[in-house]
Amino acid sequence: MKFKKNNKFIINSSCISTSIEDRSVILNIENGKYYELNHTASFIWNCLKQDYIFDKIIIELMNKFNIDEKSVVISLENTLNQCIGLDFIKKI
């Protein structure tokens, strides 16, 4: 799924997460699905927890990792789609 710059996301209320060094682990307590996030995906998750819109996350990723916008968008869309597929977040 492609996203628009002003898309917002909400974290599923049945999800809990914790950070371990530069990684995070998310657990959906309703369906038992869990996922370990790498450093970049963990950064994205933290942006989602702060209610950042799609465009703001892109800017934050480009600043944090010094990566071009095209690469950031691909990585961000992949991570968001995985989180949506695991019912960790919803696009609103």
C-alpha positions as CSV (number, residue, x, y, z in Angstrom):
1,M,0.0,0.0,0.0
2,K,1.2,3.5,-0.8
3,F,0.7,6.3,1.6
4,K,0.0,10.0,1.3
5,K,2.2,12.6,3.0
6,N,-0.6,13.6,5.4
7,N,-1.6,10.0,6.4
8,K,-2.0,9.4,10.1
9,F,-1.7,6.2,12.0
10,I,-3.0,4.8,15.3
11,I,-1.4,2.1,17.3
12,N,-3.7,-0.8,18.1
13,S,-4.7,-0.5,21.8
14,S,-4.0,-4.2,22.3
15,C,-0.3,-3.8,21.4
16,I,2.4,-3.4,23.9
17,S,6.0,-2.7,23.1
18,T,9.4,-2.5,24.8
19,S,12.8,-1.4,23.7
20,I,16.0,-3.5,24.1
21,E,19.0,-1.4,23.2
22,D,18.4,-0.1,19.7
23,R,15.6,-2.6,18.9
24,S,12.0,-2.9,19.9
25,V,9.6,-5.8,20.4
26,I,5.9,-5.4,19.8
27,L,3.2,-7.8,21.0
28,N,-0.4,-7.8,20.1
29,I,-2.0,-9.3,23.2
30,E,-5.3,-10.1,21.4
31,N,-3.9,-12.3,18.6
32,G,-0.5,-13.2,20.1
33,K,1.5,-11.9,17.1
34,Y,4.8,-10.3,17.9
35,Y,7.6,-8.8,15.9
36,E,11.1,-7.7,16.7
37,L,12.0,-4.4,15.0
38,N,15.5,-3.5,13.9
39,H,17.0,-0.1,14.6
40,T,15.3,1.7,11.8
41,A,11.9,0.2,12.3
42,S,12.2,0.8,16.0
43,F,12.8,4.5,15.2
44,I,9.7,4.5,13.0
45,W,7.7,2.9,15.8
46,N,8.8,5.6,18.2
47,C,7.6,8.2,15.7
48,L,4.2,6.5,15.5
49,K,4.0,6.6,19.3
50,Q,4.4,10.4,19.0
51,D,1.5,10.6,16.4
52,Y,3.8,11.7,13.6
53,I,2.2,11.9,10.1
54,F,3.8,10.0,7.2
55,D,5.6,13.1,5.9
56,K,7.0,14.0,9.4
57,I,8.4,10.4,9.8
58,I,10.1,10.8,6.4
59,I,11.8,14.0,7.5
60,E,12.9,12.5,10.8
61,L,14.3,9.4,9.1
62,M,16.2,11.5,6.5
63,N,17.7,13.6,9.3
64,K,18.5,10.7,11.6
65,F,20.1,8.3,9.1
66,N,21.2,10.7,6.4
67,I,19.4,8.7,3.6
68,D,17.8,10.0,0.5
69,E,14.0,10.5,0.4
70,K,13.3,7.7,-2.1
71,S,15.1,5.1,0.0
72,V,13.4,6.4,3.2
73,V,9.9,6.2,1.6
74,I,10.5,2.6,0.4
75,S,11.7,1.5,3.9
76,L,8.9,3.4,5.7
77,E,6.2,2.0,3.5
78,N,7.5,-1.5,4.0
79,T,7.6,-1.1,7.7
80,L,4.1,0.4,7.9
81,N,2.6,-2.3,5.7
82,Q,4.1,-5.0,7.9
83,C,2.8,-3.3,11.0
84,I,-0.7,-3.0,9.4
85,G,-0.5,-6.6,8.3
86,L,0.3,-7.7,11.8
87,D,-2.6,-5.5,13.2
88,F,-0.2,-3.3,15.2
89,I,-1.4,-0.1,13.6
90,K,-4.2,1.2,11.5
91,K,-4.1,4.1,8.9
92,I,-6.7,6.7,9.9
